[in-house]
């Protein structure tokens, strides 16, 4: 029996092929949308997935200001910011956050689903989130995908 034919192929930086995708966030539920995109950013949808290599694709998200929350999360969900000083803890509701920094809501959700290490920080750099329907990455010829 030829054992070389059963050898597991492991991806590395040179063998990874990255594609560009555009996703429209309009009307999407934040958590469900973020979990699908985290898998694509990580590369888990590919047959050549290797846990210790950035083998995911580049993702562009448009209309991030038009995402939605289920239930009463728009008013109840709070984002916490802490300056490190006594009394420096600040809370912001999801409704106010969508008005002030609409891209943060989607970025925060996806970032929480990536590994908390150097690889996760490198993967997060492959994410581009825009509040409007325009993006400056047309030169990469991204494929538009709908969920």
VEXDREN-2710 file (C-alpha; in Angstrom, 1 decimal):
% VEXDREN-2710
k/r/px/py/pz
1/UNK/0.0/0.0/0.0
2/UNK/1.3/3.4/-0.9
3/UNK/1.3/5.6/2.2
4/UNK/2.3/8.7/0.4
5/UNK/-1.1/9.0/-1.2
6/UNK/-2.7/9.4/2.3
7/UNK/-0.5/12.3/3.4
8/UNK/-2.4/15.2/4.9
9/UNK/-1.8/18.4/3.1
10/UNK/-1.2/21.4/5.3
11/UNK/-1.7/24.9/4.0
12/UNK/1.0/27.6/4.4
13/UNK/1.2/31.3/3.6
14/UNK/2.5/30.6/0.1
15/UNK/-0.1/28.0/-0.9
16/UNK/-3.2/29.9/0.3
17/UNK/-5.3/31.6/-2.3
18/UNK/-7.4/34.5/-1.0
19/UNK/-10.5/35.7/-2.7
20/UNK/-12.5/38.9/-2.2
21/UNK/-16.2/38.8/-1.3
22/UNK/-18.9/41.5/-0.8
23/UNK/-21.7/41.0/1.7
24/UNK/-24.7/43.3/2.1
25/UNK/-25.7/43.6/5.7
26/UNK/-29.0/45.3/5.1
27/UNK/-31.8/43.5/7.1
28/UNK/-29.4/40.9/8.5
29/UNK/-29.5/39.8/12.1
30/UNK/-26.1/40.8/13.7
31/UNK/-25.1/37.5/15.4
32/UNK/-26.2/35.1/12.7
33/UNK/-24.5/37.3/10.0
34/UNK/-21.3/37.7/12.1
35/UNK/-21.0/33.9/12.7
36/UNK/-21.2/33.2/8.9
37/UNK/-18.6/35.8/8.1
38/UNK/-16.3/34.7/10.9
39/UNK/-16.1/31.3/9.3
40/UNK/-15.3/32.8/5.9
41/UNK/-12.7/35.1/7.4
42/UNK/-11.1/32.1/9.2
43/UNK/-11.2/29.9/6.1
44/UNK/-13.3/27.1/7.6
45/UNK/-15.3/26.9/4.4
46/UNK/-12.3/25.7/2.4
47/UNK/-11.1/22.1/2.1
48/UNK/-7.6/23.3/2.7
49/UNK/-8.4/24.8/6.1
50/UNK/-5.4/24.7/8.5
51/UNK/-6.0/26.0/12.1
52/UNK/-2.6/27.8/12.5
53/UNK/-2.6/29.6/9.1
54/UNK/-4.6/32.6/7.9
55/UNK/-6.2/30.8/5.0
56/UNK/-9.5/32.8/5.0
57/UNK/-10.8/35.2/2.4
58/UNK/-11.0/39.0/2.4
59/UNK/-14.5/40.2/3.3
60/UNK/-16.1/43.6/2.5
61/UNK/-19.4/44.4/4.3
62/UNK/-21.6/47.2/3.0
63/UNK/-24.7/48.8/4.6
64/UNK/-23.5/48.0/8.1
65/UNK/-25.8/50.7/9.4
66/UNK/-28.9/48.7/8.4
67/UNK/-28.3/45.6/10.5
68/UNK/-31.0/44.5/12.9
69/UNK/-31.3/42.9/16.3
70/UNK/-33.9/40.4/17.4
71/UNK/-36.2/41.0/20.4
72/UNK/-35.6/44.1/22.5
73/UNK/-31.8/44.0/22.1
74/UNK/-31.7/47.4/20.3
75/UNK/-32.5/49.0/23.7
76/UNK/-31.3/46.4/26.2
77/UNK/-27.9/45.5/24.7
78/UNK/-25.0/47.6/26.1
79/UNK/-21.5/48.0/24.9
80/UNK/-19.0/48.6/27.7
81/UNK/-16.0/50.8/27.4
82/UNK/-13.5/51.2/30.3
83/UNK/-10.7/53.8/30.5
84/UNK/-8.9/52.0/33.3
85/UNK/-9.4/54.8/35.7
86/UNK/-11.9/54.7/38.7
87/UNK/-15.3/55.8/37.5
88/UNK/-14.1/55.4/33.9
89/UNK/-16.6/52.8/32.8
90/UNK/-19.0/53.9/30.1
91/UNK/-22.1/52.1/28.7
92/UNK/-23.6/52.7/25.3
93/UNK/-26.9/51.1/24.0
94/UNK/-27.0/49.3/20.7
95/UNK/-29.4/51.9/19.3
96/UNK/-27.0/54.8/20.1
97/UNK/-24.0/52.8/18.9
98/UNK/-25.7/52.2/15.5
99/UNK/-26.2/56.0/15.2
100/UNK/-22.7/57.0/16.3
101/UNK/-20.4/54.3/15.0
102/UNK/-22.5/51.9/12.8
103/UNK/-19.5/49.9/11.7
104/UNK/-18.4/49.1/15.3
105/UNK/-21.5/46.9/15.9
106/UNK/-20.6/44.5/13.1
107/UNK/-16.9/44.6/13.7
108/UNK/-17.3/43.9/17.4
109/UNK/-19.6/40.9/16.8
110/UNK/-17.2/39.4/14.3
111/UNK/-14.0/40.1/16.3
112/UNK/-15.5/38.2/19.3
113/UNK/-15.9/35.1/17.1
114/UNK/-12.2/35.0/16.0
115/UNK/-9.3/33.5/17.9
116/UNK/-8.0/35.8/20.7
117/UNK/-4.3/35.6/19.6
118/UNK/-1.9/36.9/16.9
119/UNK/-3.7/34.9/14.2
120/UNK/-7.0/36.3/15.2
121/UNK/-5.7/39.9/15.0
122/UNK/-4.1/39.1/11.5
123/UNK/-7.4/37.6/10.3
124/UNK/-9.4/40.6/11.5
125/UNK/-7.3/42.9/9.2
126/UNK/-9.0/41.0/6.2
127/UNK/-12.3/42.6/7.2
128/UNK/-13.5/45.9/5.7
129/UNK/-16.8/47.3/7.0
130/UNK/-18.6/50.3/5.5
131/UNK/-21.8/52.0/6.6
132/UNK/-23.0/53.0/3.2
133/UNK/-23.4/51.0/0.0
134/UNK/-20.2/52.2/-1.6
135/UNK/-16.7/50.7/-1.0
136/UNK/-13.2/51.5/-2.5
137/UNK/-12.3/47.9/-3.3
138/UNK/-13.7/47.6/-6.8
139/UNK/-10.2/47.1/-8.2
140/UNK/-10.1/43.7/-6.4
141/UNK/-13.2/42.6/-8.3
142/UNK/-15.0/41.1/-5.3
143/UNK/-17.8/38.6/-5.8
144/UNK/-21.1/39.5/-4.3
145/UNK/-22.7/36.8/-2.1
146/UNK/-26.1/36.8/-0.6
147/UNK/-27.2/34.8/2.4
END
